[in-house]
Amino acid sequence: EFCSSLAGIMLLEVLLVLGTLLIYFLFSKKREETLPFKDGWWGRGQKPVTKEDSSIRPFKVETTEEELSDLFRRLDQARFTEPLESSCFHYGTNSVHLRKIVSYWKNQFNWKKQVEVLNKYPQFKTKIQGLDIHFVHVKPPRLPEGQAAKPLLMVHGWPGSFYEFYKIIPLLMDPASHGLGDEHIFEVICPSIPGYGFSEAPHKKDFNSVSAASVFYELMLRLGFNEFYTQGGDWGWLICTNLAQIAPNHVKGLHLNMVSVSKLGLTHLLSVLLGRYFPGLFGFQDEDVRRMFPFLKKGLYRILSESGYAHIQATKPDTVGCGLNDSPVGLAAYILEKFSSWTDMEFQNLEDGGLERKFSLDDLLTNIMIYWVSGCIVSSMRFYKENLQKGIGTQKHEKLTVQVPTGIASFPNEILHTPQAWAKKKYTNIVSFHFMPRGGHFAAFEEPELLAKDILQFVDKVEKEQLWKKK
């Protein structure tokens, strides 16, 4: 009897321990759902003991005559290589077409006029974590009675810049004048990622997407926004995702025009093998099947043929960067190739890379000039190394889900398609997922109206159903 009661006590103890562990596991898991804020210091040398100057200073884009004459000298001395016959853009930027662009750059492109365009929206700089952060901050010209503007943080990617948002800003800030109603009006904040455009580059290693998200979170709080919306594609997708993981109670909604999922399981693998034949089994819609299959061609081969730049930038960014930072023609060739193939893969079959089908040369060269005058190409490329050097799927943010209400605009010409069935494993609160009728990677730059409409309907849903309060 003594033995059996001892066994009973031991069993009770084991159950108590298991119960405690289970409760601890459940609650600690819940607590860990947020991503820790990364309080770094990325300035030169040692962190000063004095408190950082948190003032916000007005900024204007300015270039000197010396900078421009240096640019023209380099353009004049460019050395071109003859392309292979009928190679179009299959080997990268076609140098016959590149000559034409350089000729336009030298003889017709009016940078001073474009500087005026850049300066038409108010820009500022402020010191955060040791870096001078540049941002555009535009407030609506008028607000209907009793209505407040909703703060919207928009984050660009590579090889883009804050300029990508110049066509969508008026649609969000004054939607009524563009036939988009006046129910939701935004004040728009577009920062330059540190190391891009006019934001200072980090001076220390390990500045990744979580660091950028932490800096932008601090920026929004400094501007007085306790609750705000975020929007992004390319690196903006990851930075805004991380921000939603760091501050889920401050981000009312997350809108993305690109989604990538790094944590893939057995079901993903099976859906790649069998999804074409049993789409319903894996939650695929007809459009998913059309965009994803045959998977070897539209998935694997596409990744291999289009990701060479990412391998270089994730391993040895400075080596190639040195050349691009020294040659405006090299810089243009490198960046324009992305604006061709990422807008539409079919553009590789064209002698001119289809560059002017969706963009004007003035817009393309303005983006390139932002990289040239700020000398930021190397630091922008390093962001790949900082984010990818530890391996895909190894970082904490990749293992955490996102609970913030999420809207996804899925553009048909995005290099890789992520179906909603995959996205919802990461983003557990998708309130809108739309297959967009046209457009590619640089959505805000290429199809501002389509993107603006999708952002507006998403915010409308979140506001009407007060979804952020239910996360």
Buried (B, 14 or more C-beta within 10 A) or exposed (E): EEEEEEEEEEEEEEEEEEEEEEEEEEEEEEEEEBBEBBEBBBBEEEEEEEEBEEEBEEBEBEBEEEEBEEBEEBBEEBEEEEBEEEBBBEEBBBBEBBEEBBEBBEEEBEBEEBBEBBEEBEBBBBBBBBBBBBBBBBBBEEBEEEEEBBBBBBBBBBBBBBBBBBBBBBBBBBBEEBEBEBBBBBBBBBBBBBBBBBBBBBBEEBBBBBBBBBBBBBBBEBBEBEBBBBBBBBBBBBBBBBBBBBBBEBBBBBBBBBBBBBBBEEBBEEBBEEBBEEBEEBBBBEEBBEBBBEBEEBBEEBEEEBBEBBEBBBEEBEEBBEEBBEBBBBBBBBBBBBBBBBBBBEBBEBEBBBBEEBBEBBBBBBBBBBBBBBEBBBBBBBBBBBBBEEEEEEBEBBEBEBBBBBBBBBBBBBBBBBBBBBBBBBBEBBBBBBBBEEBBBBBBBBBBEBBBBBBBBBBBBBBEEEBBEEB
